[in-house]
Amino acid sequence: MPKPLAIPELTDEVTLSRYPFLPQATGWITKMAMKHEIDLDILLDGEIMERARIRARSRLIDSVDAEDGVDVASIGDIHTEEGRLLEAFSFYYARLVVGASDDERLISRWAQAEAERAQNILTKDLANLENIAKTYITQIKREENGEWKIGLADFVELCIGISGPRWRLPNCEIKDSWVLLHDEDEKYSSSGKLARLLRERMKDEIKNDAISKMNSMDEGLAIRLSEPVGMIRGLVASRTANAISMVGAGKEDWPPCMKKAIAELSQGINVNHFGRVFLAAISRTIGLPPETTIEFFKSAPDYNEGTTTYQVNHLYDREYVPAGCPKLKVNHNCGVKTGDDRLCDQPWMDHPLKYIRAKQRRRSKQNVEKLPANTPYSGDA
């Protein structure tokens, strides 16, 4: 079903910051970026956007952990310009991270969580429900009694992904090609049902937009986002039975610092505490099971099965993120010197997860170049 040809005008900045994925929000966010001089570098690394990145990380974590989607509460007051800035750009940063993951499953998971968040707000935000509904739904009207009705074609398309008998067409009241959304109770009020239907359309829009960004993302940006991508991938891996590793990070992708720690432990060398924590953290982040990580320590001079198992599981449960290159160097856990590894010599290389990401993307690009000329390919090089 096509979206409405004309969408309602929305100028309230609080509303636009609550729903930053709306098409009406694009121009406003662009103006905010120009006003505050926020470019891509500032968004990724600038101090002014640090709180937005923190909020983005919570949005990403909620997409894995929370049952009801992303937490609706911002870290700032959206009735202030700073709060609106943080909320809007945290969404943009989170979208960049899932786009850099090259993983449509992760994108779908995030889009679902963001859409659930929007639904939870819309259920109470009745002042904006109609305008947002008319942004996404072709036929939508409100009856004199306050109940909503939706065009039959729109309803059929949107209800497919919703479970429960109330969403099956034979159980609905249909009048003149309109499906009437009757009030039932507090959870399934007419407005609540409309918000639930809208969630399906918002989810698809958020997902498709993120996939589009993923397909157009250049290698340099994807590598710069390796650390937050590793964080969310590690979290997903620890939450699912089928661990989603960091795009199949095999041994050929492991950074020298990781290989150094594994090699020294296998030789019975006593790797320092910082190096051990790093090895367990990066193993968790790339999706290795705890049992594999424990195996790395079996030749350590002080190995104790019970102690090692407890400590590794503790690191996995606490979702430790591996340290960056500067800390590894300070603690004598860096595995290379200048000239040993061209990738490590790059000026932007400041984290082992960036090393893994760069290896994978370059190999992916080489594989595409090796394909026969007539071979169809739909992936992102």
Residue pairs with C-beta under 8 A, 6 or more apart in sequence:
1 138
1 153
1 154
1 157
2 138
3 135
3 136
3 138
4 134
4 135
4 136
4 137
4 138
7 23
7 24
7 134
7 135
8 24
8 130
8 131
8 134
8 135
9 24
10 16
10 22
10 24
10 25
10 128
10 131
10 135
11 28
12 128
13 28
13 81
13 84
14 78
14 79
14 84
15 125
15 128
16 22
16 24
16 25
16 28
16 29
16 84
16 88
17 25
17 74
17 78
17 83
17 84
17 85
17 87
17 88
18 78
18 87
18 118
18 121
18 125
19 25
19 118
19 121
19 128
19 132
20 29
20 87
20 88
20 91
20 92
21 91
21 114
21 118
21 202
21 205
21 206
21 209
22 132
22 135
23 135
24 135
25 88
28 88
29 88
29 89
29 92
32 38
32 84
32 85
32 88
32 89
33 39
36 48
36 85
38 46
38 48
38 49
38 89
40 221
42 48
42 49
43 49
43 52
43 89
43 92
43 93
43 96
44 93
44 96
44 224
44 225
49 89
49 93
51 75
51 76
51 86
52 85
52 86
52 89
52 90
52 93
53 90
53 93
53 228
54 75
54 90
55 74
55 75
55 86
55 87
55 90
56 90
56 91
56 93
56 94
56 97
56 228
57 94
57 228
57 231
58 70
58 71
58 75
59 70
59 71
59 90
59 91
59 94
59 110
59 113
59 114
60 94
60 97
60 98
60 110
60 228
60 231
60 232
61 232
61 235
62 69
62 70
62 71
62 113
62 117
63 69
63 70
63 109
63 110
63 112
63 113
63 114
63 232
64 109
64 232
64 235
64 236
64 239
65 235
65 239
66 113
68 116
68 117
68 120
69 112
69 113
69 114
69 115
69 116
69 117
69 119
69 120
70 113
70 114
70 116
70 117
71 117
72 117
72 120
72 121
74 83
74 86
74 87
74 90
75 86
76 82
76 83
76 84
76 85
76 86
76 87
77 83
78 84
78 87
91 114
94 110
95 209
95 210
95 213
96 213
96 221
96 225
97 225
97 228
97 229
97 232
98 106
98 107
98 110
98 210
98 214
98 232
99 107
99 210
99 211
99 213
99 214
99 217
100 214
100 217
100 221
100 222
100 225
100 226
100 229
100 357
101 107
101 214
101 229
101 232
101 233
101 247
102 214
102 222
102 247
102 380
103 233
103 244
103 247
104 211
104 214
105 244
106 232
106 233
106 236
106 244
107 207
107 210
107 211
107 214
108 207
109 236
110 206
110 210
111 203
111 204
111 206
111 207
111 210
112 203
114 202
114 203
114 206
115 199
115 200
115 202
115 203
115 206
116 199
118 198
118 199
118 202
119 195
119 196
119 198
119 199
119 202
122 128
122 129
122 132
122 191
122 195
122 198
123 189
123 191
123 192
123 195
126 191
129 191
129 194
129 195
130 140
130 142
132 198
133 140
133 148
133 194
133 198
134 140
136 198
136 201
136 202
136 205
137 150
137 151
137 154
137 158
137 197
137 198
137 201
138 151
138 153
138 154
139 150
139 151
139 153
139 154
139 178
140 148
140 149
140 150
140 151
140 154
140 194
141 148
141 149
141 178
142 148
142 149
143 149
143 180
146 190
147 180
147 181
147 182
147 183
147 190
148 181
148 190
148 191
148 193
148 194
149 175
149 178
149 179
149 180
149 181
150 178
150 179
150 181
150 194
150 197
151 177
151 178
151 179
152 174
152 177
152 178
152 179
154 197
155 169
155 172
155 179
155 197
156 169
158 197
158 200
158 201
159 167
159 168
159 169
159 197
159 200
161 200
162 196
162 197
162 200
165 171
166 172
166 184
166 188
166 193
169 179
172 179
172 180
173 179
173 180
173 182
174 180
181 190
181 193
181 194
182 190
183 189
183 190
186 192
214 380
215 380
217 380
219 358
219 361
219 362
219 365
220 348
222 229
222 357
222 361
223 348
223 354
223 357
223 358
223 361
224 348
224 354
226 351
226 353
226 354
226 356
226 357
226 358
227 321
227 324
227 351
227 353
227 354
229 246
229 353
229 357
230 246
230 285
230 286
230 321
230 322
230 353
230 356
231 285
231 321
233 244
233 245
233 246
233 285
233 286
233 287
234 284
234 285
234 286
234 287
234 319
234 321
235 319
236 244
237 243
237 244
237 245
237 284
237 285
237 286
237 287
238 284
238 316
238 319
243 287
243 288
243 289
244 287
245 286
245 287
245 288
246 253
246 285
246 286
246 287
246 353
246 356
246 357
246 360
247 360
248 360
249 286
249 287
249 356
249 360
252 359
252 363
253 356
253 359
253 360
253 363
254 356
255 282
255 335
255 344
255 352
255 355
255 356
256 334
256 335
256 336
256 340
256 341
256 344
256 355
257 278
257 325
257 328
257 333
257 334
257 335
257 336
257 352
258 278
258 279
258 282
258 283
258 335
258 352
259 335
260 333
260 334
260 335
261 271
261 275
261 276
261 278
261 279
261 296
261 333
262 279
262 296
264 271
264 275
265 271
265 279
265 296
265 297
265 299
265 300
266 296
266 299
267 299
268 299
268 300
268 301
269 301
270 300
270 301
270 302
271 279
271 300
271 333
272 331
272 332
272 333
274 323
274 327
274 328
274 331
274 333
275 331
275 332
275 333
276 297
277 315
277 320
277 323
278 322
278 323
278 328
278 333
279 293
279 296
280 293
280 311
280 312
280 315
280 316
280 320
281 315
281 320
281 321
281 322
281 323
282 322
282 352
282 353
283 292
283 293
283 296
284 290
284 293
284 315
284 316
284 319
284 320
285 321
285 322
285 353
286 356
290 309
290 312
290 313
290 316
293 312
293 316
294 305
294 308
294 309
294 312
297 303
297 308
297 312
298 308
300 308
322 351
322 352
322 353
323 331
324 350
324 351
324 352
325 334
325 349
325 350
325 351
325 352
326 350
328 334
328 352
336 344
338 345
339 345
343 349
343 355
343 358
343 359
344 355
346 358
348 354
349 355
349 358
364 379
364 381
365 381
368 377
368 379
368 381
371 377
